[in-house]
Amino acid sequence: MTRSSVGLLMRKGFSLHGDHIEALGRIFEEVHLWTSVSGYEQDPRFRSVQHIPKYENVEEMILQARQLGVPFFITWQETDIVLNARLNEGLGRQDIPVQAAEIARDKSRQRQFLKQEDVACPEFYAVNTLDEAVSAAASVGYPVIIKPTLAASSSHVALVHSYPELKEAFDSISQLAISQSGLYFDEECPAIALIEEFLPGEEITLDGVVVNGRFYLGGVHNKLRMPGPYFEEDEYTLPFQGESNVEQELCEMAQQICTGLKLVNGLFNVEARQNANDEYKVVEFSCRISGGHVYRNIRDVYGTDLVTAHACGLQGEEKLAAHFAKRTAPKCATCIKFVYRDGKVLNNASGEAADDVRYRAYYPVAAKGRVVHSAPKGFDITGLLSVRTKYQGPEDIESVKQAARLLEQKLDLQVAEVRQLQ
């Protein structure tokens, strides 16, 4: 396998990707980081660190990459997939075409693409004003889902049953777009929100890798079923609890999307939810895999190393990529518990949870001193807890979820009500 340099583009969020970075360090002699986060210049994992200003200069970044001998960039951050594709295009790479990244980044463009490719998705309308949202909701019929076109992690997604609820949710999305917080929205956004039909069934997230145009499945996580009005992510479990033919159908759906996007080499994620007839419809997709513990848990359960497979694919090592993308029978059951709180974080660490044999890892997403809010006041993730147990059959999925709930209570997590601090 060729050993060279790689550019890691993570304007934010790379602190949650330690396993991913470790994999790159095993494959490449030099990992060069481009980020908007300060303080990592002395991090020994990176050969060099380039700081990206708010308004990045693509040509300058390409010049930097060439001077450093970086042949291509990799990202795991949702808000960086378009920039990543533009940088790679400037370096002569078309692994993920810029147009494909732009489609994947914008949910309104996704819906048009899925409709064009005859892939099942919810009935939808892209809207920019409250009047358009009201008209769209009337066409779909209440209750409807309203969501921002460019956010992530189910932020500001809501199920609304009436005009007052619709107005409140639309105003919240409008403020998100104006603020440009989270690097979500920019001036080129064609529509700020989607109005779509509500799918009441189970929800899954599928992650895999494309190598020379072929999609390899990593894993399909079942997610905690959220009835609304808000849809905070929680309790991602493996192995997939569904018929093998359903997993195969989801895999074929992912391949159809990747083929339509003309993806050559890339990581890929699909989120889908069942309608009232238990038929899965695609609610979104992206040219990256889910963040946090998903990469590690897929590797623990199936032995599949998506990041290494992707890196090998980018270097033209197709057979080696296929080797790292292969799947075994499930070795364990895993659950990712998303931790939500309201207030000012006084302490956020693994605590006694780390002493339990079922504990896998904990990411304290919210730093000490930060004020966090759960829905509806906010959509902040305070921490991500990963738990694993033995797996002999479907009954063990409930056991691993119960273990995750128990270990959450053993975290060293202290949050004070803000009003008490004023």
Stockholm file with secondary structure:
# STOCKHOLM 1.0

chainA/1-422         MTRSSVGLLMRKGFSLHGDHIEALGRIFEEVHLWTSVSGYEQDPRFRSVQHIPKYENVEEMILQARQLGVPFFITWQETDIVLNARLNEGLGRQDIPVQAAEIARDKSRQRQFLKQEDVACPEFYAVNTLDEAVSAAASVGYPVIIKPTLAASSSHVALVHSYPELKEAFDSISQLAISQSGLYFDEECPAIALIEEFLPGEEITLDGVVVNGRFYLGGVHNKLRMPGPYFEEDEYTLPFQGESNVEQELCEMAQQICTGLKLVNGLFNVEARQNANDEYKVVEFSCRISGGHVYRNIRDVYGTDLVTAHACGLQGEEKLAAHFAKRTAPKCATCIKFVYRDGKVLNNASGEAADDVRYRAYYPVAAKGRVVHSAPKGFDITGLLSVRTKYQGPEDIESVKQAARLLEQKLDLQVAEVRQLQ
#=GR chainA/1-422 SS CCCCEEEEECSSCGGGCHHHHHHHHHHCSEEEEEESCCSCTTCTTCSEEEECCSSCCHHHHHHHHHHHTCCCEECCCGGGHHHHHHHHHHTTCCSSCHHHHHHHHCHHHHHHHHHHTTCCCCCEEEESSHHHHHHHHHHHCSSEEEEESSCCTTTTCEEECSHHHHHHHHHHHHHHHHHTGGGCCCTTCSCSEEEEECCCSCEEEEEEEEETTEEEEEEEEECCCCCSSBCCCCCEEESCCSCHHHHHHHHHHHHHHHHHHTCSSEEEEEEEEECTTSCEEEEEEESSCCCTTHHHHHHHHHCCCHHHHHHHHHTTCHHHHHHHHCCCSCCCEEEEEEECCCEEEEEEECGGGGGSTTEEEEECCSCTTCEECCTTTCCCCCEEEEEEECCSSTHHHHHHHHHHHHHHTTSEEEEECHHHHC
#=GC SS_cons         CCCCEEEEECSSCGGGCHHHHHHHHHHCSEEEEEESCCSCTTCTTCSEEEECCSSCCHHHHHHHHHHHTCCCEECCCGGGHHHHHHHHHHTTCCSSCHHHHHHHHCHHHHHHHHHHTTCCCCCEEEESSHHHHHHHHHHHCSSEEEEESSCCTTTTCEEECSHHHHHHHHHHHHHHHHHTGGGCCCTTCSCSEEEEECCCSCEEEEEEEEETTEEEEEEEEECCCCCSSBCCCCCEEESCCSCHHHHHHHHHHHHHHHHHHTCSSEEEEEEEEECTTSCEEEEEEESSCCCTTHHHHHHHHHCCCHHHHHHHHHTTCHHHHHHHHCCCSCCCEEEEEEECCCEEEEEEECGGGGGSTTEEEEECCSCTTCEECCTTTCCCCCEEEEEEECCSSTHHHHHHHHHHHHHHTTSEEEEECHHHHC
//
